[in-house]
């Protein structure tokens, strides 16, 4: 449930940013998607790999 809430939160923030954008056609979905995947990857490293965990 926590993961679902986090995903919904990210989608809502992206939707708000899109709606408040002045020039919606200049938004590169590829760049936004890559940044989102990078954020998820860094979060996964910090949460699930031993070197990323605080001891």
N, C-alpha and C positions, 0 to 999 in steps of 0.2 A: 504494500500500500504506500509506503514511503517513497519507493522508486516512482510509482505512478504519479504521486503528488509532485515530485521533482520534475518529471517530464511535462506535466501540465503547466507547472510554473514557468518552465523555459519557453514553452509554446505561447503562453499568454504574454510573456515579456517580448518575444519576437513579434507577435501580432500587434501589440501596442506600438512598438517601434515602427512597424510597417504602416500602421494607420496614421501615425504622427509625421511620417516622412513627407517632405514637400515634393520630391520627385521620385515617385514610386517606380518608374520605369528604369531608373539608374541603379536599382538594387540588384546586385549580382547574387542570384540564388546559389550559385556554385561556391562563392566566397563565404556566404552565410552558412551553408551546409558544411563546408570544410572547417570553419571555426567551431561550429557546434560539435562536430565529430572530434576535433582536437580537445575541446573542453571535456567531453565524455571520456576520452582516452586518458587524459591526465587525471581525472577523477577516479577512473578505474585503477590506475597505477597506485594512486595514493591510498585507495581503500583495500585493494586485494593483494598487492605484492608486498612481501615482508620489508624490503628496503624503503618502501614508501610509508610504512606505518611508524607512528611515533611510539617509542618504547618507554 
